[in-house]
Amino acid sequence: DAMHIPNNHKNTYYIHPTMSFEQQKRDNLKRMDKSIKKSIDERILGIVEHLNSLPNYFTTSSCSGRVMLLERKKLWKKEARFVFREHEAVKISQLKRSLVSLPPGDVIFKLESAILHVCCKTVEDAQKLLQAVRDVGLKRTGIINIGRRVVVEIIGTEFLEAPVAIQGKVVVSDEYLRILIKEANKRLEQNHKRLTALEEALKRRLLPL
């Protein structure tokens, strides 16, 4: 059976155990983006396009980072539902509109950093990618072995989470929301700066053959 990369972001692609790397890359690149937004985030697009232009790499999932309100039924993301999501800086007016009519569950405010999964042809290729990524401060990066494939998982370090509603009732003040938004926007900007630095590092260190 085919194996897949589990992730809570975009483009979950399947890794076939007997298909060659080149075949798998062609197959993945033919697939349409099946994310909720139906497109790759603009802030991570340059990274995705550069990696996919290299013969020994292809991306399998990507997200540039986002601010969300999530209805959480259980501790796992699979049991959560979007109430609000935004990949750029957030205004309190946007959140307030989303908090007017809430679902009956608990709602959390959450900032997630960028995440990227990259399939590499060899372990040596993965190590080259890891070094470039870690040089720009993205320390939460490592190799995941999936079947016969070598996959590098790149995750940003900016993160923020706080409950804002319990059983459908808002439990925080507007002032507290403003504090959350200000901090989330600051961390999201840091996340975006790291993506810019990562794109520059990859284009400098991983060159087409």
Buried (B, 14 or more C-beta within 10 A) or exposed (E): EEEEBEBEBBBBBBBBEEBEBEEBBEBBEEEEEEBEEEEBBEBBBBBBEBBBEBEBBBBBBBBBBBBBBBBBBEEEEEEBEEBBBBBBBBEBEBBEEBBEEBEEBBBBBBBBBBBBBBBBBEEEBBBBBBEBBBEBEBEBBBBBEBBBBBBBBBBBBBBBEBEBBEEEEBEBEEEEBEEBBEBBBBBBBBBBEBBEBBBBBBBEEBEEE
